[in-house]
């Protein structure tokens, strides 16, 4: 009976939230969400707390309010398994930002989802809109390496093959591809899928070193990928370096430091590294 009463109370609160937002009372809505979140959390009513935050965030997002940062914080706090925030909320952010042609920030949020198909479509539009000639392979490589650093090889594979199938430079071509960097990524995904050895990973990186050197941050990504999938020992200074990258990522996510776009966002959209140790 108590649970049913709380559920009914939650629905009434959501109706009040919706009315406040429709009336333009954004501050009142924000404060109501905060108050109820902490109340439900103190009562260990985590489902209700998450429902309030999730639905409140969705309502505010529809009205272009800057509520993303706090919403992601709250969702990450309500459930230990959502340490980067709720994937559905990230997906909503990614799609909204994509619609606004904010490709860099859209990619950033796609990283915390499993929607590789829409991520690939966004990357194709980003590359064809913003990319310079000869840069089309950089866009997908960056995204694939970042997904791998977040231990999400399934989405990394989907992004890669959907992107290369849809981008006009590669559609109907490969694998193998005319771009060496794409061949490197293709082989890397295969080696990970087949649980290859550290020696195979090392030889692959050595073979494609000139392509890898096109972006200095690739080496940092690959060091992390080597540790996660091939047992590569971390370098003595690696922990500090990756901690800095993790700090940049979480500061951007939680502190509203978004705003980069295109293939140049490699450093800003860093790896959430130590969290997956």
C-alpha positions, -999 to +999 in steps of 0.1 A: +000+000+000+028+024+009+046+017-024+014+023-043+009+056-024+044+067-033+038+058-069+007+079-070+025+107-052+053+105-078+027+109-106+012+139-090+046+155-086+054+148-122+022+165-132+031+195-111+065+196-126+051+195-161+028+224-153+056+245-138+077+240-168+049+247-193+042+279-173+079+289-176+086+284-138+119+267-145+135+276-112+106+263-092+107+230-111+144+227-106+141+232-068+112+208-066+133+181-084+162+187-060+141+186-029+123+154-039+154+137-051+172+141-017+140+132+002+135+100-018+172+092-015+172+096+023+142+072+024+162+047+002+134+050-024+159+049-052+134+040-079+113+070-072+144+093-070+156+081-103+121+085-119+118+121-106+153+130-119+149+112-152+114+126-161+122+160-148+154+162-169+135+151-200+108+178-194+135+205-190+155+193-219+125+197-241+123+234-231+160+240-238+170+244-201+206+238-190+198+209-167+220+183-182+249+185-158+229+181-126+207+154-141+237+133-151+252+138-117+220+126-100+215+096-122+251+085-115+245+089-078+213+069-076+226+037-090+263+025-088+259+008-122+253+042-138+286+057-129+286+078-160+249+087-159+219+071-174+224+059-210+189+071-220+196+106-207+229+106-226+211+094-258+185+122-254+214+147-251+232+133-281+202+134-303+192+169-293+227+182-298+229+165-332+197+182-342+213+215-333+244+205-355+265+205-323+284+174-335+312+174-310+290+175-279+267+150-296+295+125-301+305+131-265+272+119-252+269+091-277+300+076-260+279+067-230+252+049-250+251+017-271+234+033-301+261+028-326+238+032-356+227+067-348+262+076-336+276+066-370+250+086-389+258+116-368+296+111-375+289+109-413+270+142-412+297+158-391+325+146-413+308+157-445+298+190-430+329+200-411+357+178-422+386+188-445+395+167-475+414+136-464+400+138-428+370+114-432+388+085-416+398+105-385+362+110-374+353+074-371+388+063-358+384+087-329+350+074-319+360+038-322+390+042-300+370+060-274+343+033-273+371+007-269+386+027-240+352+025-224+352-012-229+324-012-254+337-031-284+302-041-296+292-004-302+327+003-315+322-023-342+287-011-351+299+025-354+328+015-376+309-006-401+279+017-403+301+047-408+322+032-436+290+019-453+273+053-452+301+078-458+303+087-495+341+083-495+339+046-485+304+034-494+308+000-512+346+000-507+362-024-483+372-040-462+401-037-470+400+001-474+420+026-494+428+045-462+455+027-441+440+041-409+407+024-416+425-009-422+442-005-389+409+000-371+394-029-389+423-052-379+422-039-343+385-047-340+392-082-354+420-089-330+399-078-300+370-099-312+392-130-316+409-124-283+443-119-299+476-118-282+497-088-270+522-097-296+496-094-324+485-061-310+520-048-308+529-059-344+497-043-357+505-009-340+541-010-354+528-018-389+505+012-389+526+036-369+526+063-396+488+063-396+486+062-358+509+093-356+484+114-375+468+123-342+490+123-310+462+112-288+458+079-306+488+066-288+472+073-254+440+056-265+460+026-277+480+023-245+447+020-227+432-004-252+464-025-248+459-027-211+422-035-212+422-062-240+457-075-243+473-073-208+498-046-217+515-035-185+509+002-177+538+025-180+552+040-147+538+074-155+506+061-171+484+063-140+490+100-136+485+107-173+452+087-175+440+102-142+444+136-159+424+125-189+397+110-167+396+143-148+392+163-180+363+140-191+344+142-159+350+179-155+335+184-190+306+160-183+297+173-148+309+209-151+294+219-184+327+222-202+314+210-235+317+229-268+342+213-290+333+197-323+346+176-352+378+155-354+397+180-332+379+170-300+403+141-292+418+155-261+386+172-248+366+141-251+390+120-230+390+084-218+372+075-186+401+053-177+407+045-141+370+039-135+373+007-156+404-007-139 
